[in-house]
Amino acid sequence: MKPQSSITTCNCFAIRQAARFVSQLYERHYARAGITAAQFSLLVYIAEVGKAGMAEMAEAMVMDRTTLVRALKPLERDGYVLSEPEGRGSRKLLLALSVNGQQKLSEAVECWHAAQAEYVEFVGAERADQLRQMLLTIPTSKAA
């Protein structure tokens, strides 16, 4: 028996459609701070770990290294993220927030709060929490 395939039964379609919708909501808020949702996530990650190596960051963000470098370039260009060798003569770079980066993150956190509030108002607090918890388990479930 041939399995039924339909856009309405495709998990990938549903997840991508929802992701685009939610991304647009957050992007609208982050635009006030002059950054993107991806850049916000990178700034938060670096702030949380202090100094971040590229490989560890790419793994944590579930991004390939090329995509990560492309996303970091504007943050480095604008002076929000600084890179320095891990140690004398090391080729490994560590990323850290500059003072301007910390200020930009503070500004963007206000936008994040507004985006979070709008999202929660749209889907409901309990549903938002349940969905987030479910989604966070996907990359760690070794389903790939």
N, C-alpha and C positions, 0 to 999 in steps of 0.2 A: 504494500500500500504506500503510495506516494504521500510524504508529509505535506500538510498544508502550509504554504508560505504566504504571508501577508505582511504588509507594512505594520499592521496593528498587532502582530504577534512577534515582531522582531525586537528583541531586547536591545540590540545595538541602536536601532533607530530611536526607540523610546528614550534611552539614556542620552543620546546625542541631542535629540530635540529638547529635552529638559535642560541639558547643560547649556545649550545655546540660549534658551530663554533666561535662565538664571544668570548666565554670564552677561547678557545684555542689561539686565537689571543692575548688577554690580558695576559694570563698566560706566553706566550713566552716572552713578554716584562718584566713582573714582575720578571721573573726568574733571570734577571740581578741584581735585588735587593735582591734576596733570599727569596721572599715571594710569596704567592699565591694571586689570585684576591680576594678571600674571606677575607684573612688577610688584604689586602689593604683597603677593604671596612670597616672592623672593626677599623683599625687605623684611617681612615678618620672620621668615626662616633665619636669615642672617642675624637679626636682632636676638632671636631666641638662643642661637648656638654661640653667639659671640664672634667667632671666626670660623668660616666655613670653607672646606675644601670642595673643589669642583665635583669630584667623583661622588663624595658623600651627598652633596647637594642634589646632584642629578638623580641619584638613587632615591633620596627622600621625596623629591618632587615628581618622580616617575617621568623623567624627561631624558631624552638622549642628550649627550654632551653638546652637540652642535646647536640644538634648540635652546639649551640653557645659555650658551655663550651669546647667541643672538638676542635673547631676552635681557641679558645682563649689560650688553653694550650701551644702551641708552642710560642706564643707571650709573655706569662708570663715567660715561661722557658728561653727564650732568653733575658729576661729583657727589653722588649719593652713596656709591659703593667704591671702596678702595681695595686694590689687590696688592699683595706683597708676598715675596717668597716665604715659604714655611721656615726656612732657616738659611744660614749662610751657604750659598752655592746650590741650594735646592731649586729644582725646577717646578716643584709643587707650589701652586699659588693658594693663598688663603684670602678669603674675601671678608671684609668688615664694613660696617656702616661708618660713614664719615659723620661729622657733626651735622652737616646739611642733610645727610641721609636720615639721621635720627629725627631731625625737625620735619622732614618730608613724611616720615612714617607717622609721626604724631598727627600731622595734618590729615593724612590718609585714614588714620584710625577713626577719626570723626566721620569720614565718608562711609567707612565700613559699618559703623554703628547704624547710620541711616539706612544703608543697604540691608543690613541684617533685620532691622525693624520692618522694612517694607516687605521683605521675603517672609518673615514670620507672620505678618498680618495677612499675607496672601495665602499661605499654606497652613497656618496654625502652628502654635508653639510645639505641641506634642508631636505632630507629624513631622515638623522640621527637625526636631531632635532625633526621632526614630530614623528618618531617612538619612541624615548625616551619619549616624552611628552605623547603619547598614553599609553606606557607601565607603566609609573609612576602612571597613574590613575587606573590601574587594582586593586592593593591591597586596594585602598581606595573606590572602587565603591560598596562594600558590595555584590559582586556577589556570594560569597561563600555560 
